[in-house]
């Protein structure tokens, strides 16, 4: 009988590992490719944080008889009770105290919002869709729910980007995601909300008599500003020296937002009408007229998605199987080490060159990928456009069914249900076995449909509680939502500066990380509130 063991220590992240898969990956690192089951039994074991374990593999002198057992050498710590209590207490305290004090100082409803970015920063007011004139009344009803939704997404994104207390559930998946956490996908919600804002803003501008040529110029200028801010301010690390064009990363979050905004805004500008006429409820297509009126835009987006599918699954990639969606590295037992991302990675390397894309993808920690891969790459931007367009559809619903909350909520829920069904079909409700797995790095089609499903359902909550019933003013998230570009850029630029960051006494302590990240996030909320009171907004 042969006995071998592996000592395992998980210092900072608890894990659930499938024993057979773990052993296969472990032995493949030693150069042995495993193509069969190692153990005759399957064990699902939870590795606690800072615990020590031994994995014993016993060969009972017969090739088919292998015994595996997991032994806990030292018990893990309980890292959740104190920190979770603190987190919950802080969240409740911030919610009620901020809502009480901020609401007491809320500015008059007559405040002008002309200083705000109309498409990217804040959605415009709803105007009467039944008007026959392109010059509407000067007053309108502002949707605080969209600003609140945007602000909540921004606050969560800042907290997660600053570390999220170093809890594993606040981190992005290394590759495919079994479940999408709203906490790790908050930044993606920006794309959806941006599309909603575009629909409301352009229609409002046209009704005020703004010329389409002027709007087109504004769209191009704002897109260029976002791109330049991302490339020149966000991407470079000036602590390492002056900007170097030879290794400057070109893709990025703001760059993707800028290009997505450009495509969706121009598309809507082409098809949107100067005014919306009332339709008889007896019309056969009345129930879907918010879709049918914009069929050219839908045709364009469907064509774009067809291009994504063809490039992803039909484009030949040298040295890689056609249609490969894996992480490369030691994934798939090391058979496709240099195939990270398949067609998406290949297009980025060919178009942007290796030095101008992200060098340390999230897949490196688990799959030991050596190839650079950019999660904001070229191919994924097509699906970003799709997500923004679905957000635009939410804006059209808000326009066409103004003052009909039941119709709006019903349609939001229907869209959420449809997108949820599509996601279930594409993924087969599994992590890796679906037709198109959920993958944030690739911005896969199933990732977009799943996130958009969440977004429509979340909009129901925010719209109903903030704008319809007015149970909640949206504080404190409303304020960063009104100054989203400033908060996003600021939190990126000042991430390593005090009071947003300081040296910790114990870098392995969740309590210290959690306190630091909560303080940093709260400071940005306070900054946004103070700027709001002084009517200071970063306009793009």
Buried (B, 14 or more C-beta within 10 A) or exposed (E): EEEEEEEBEBEBBBEEBEBBEBBBBBBBEEEEEBEEEBBEEEBEBEBBBBBBBEBEBBEEEEEEEBBBBBEEEEEBEEBEEEBBEBBEEBEEEBBEEBBEEBBEEBEEEEEEBEEBBBBBBBBBBBBBBEBEEEEBEEEBEBBBBBBBBBBBBBBBBBBBBBBBBBBEEBBBBBBBBEEBBBBBBBBBBBBBBBBBBBBBBBBBBBBEEBEBEEBBEBBEEBBEBBBEBBBEEBBBEEEEEEEEEEEEBBBBBBBBBBBBBBBBBBBBBEEBEEBBEEBEEEEEEEEEBBBEBBEEBBEBBEEBBEEBEEBBBEBEBEEBBEEBBBBBBBBBBBBBBBBBBBBBBBBBBEEBEEBBBBBEBBBBEBBBBEBBBBBBBBBBBBBBBBBBBBBBBBBBBBBBBBEEBEBBBBBBBEBBEBBBEBBBBBBBEEBBEBEBBBBBBBBBBBBBBBBBBBBBBBBBBBBBBBBBEEEBBBBBBBBBBBBBBBBBBBBBEBBEEEEBBEEEEEEBBBBBBBBBBBBBBBBBBBBBBEBBEEEEBBBB
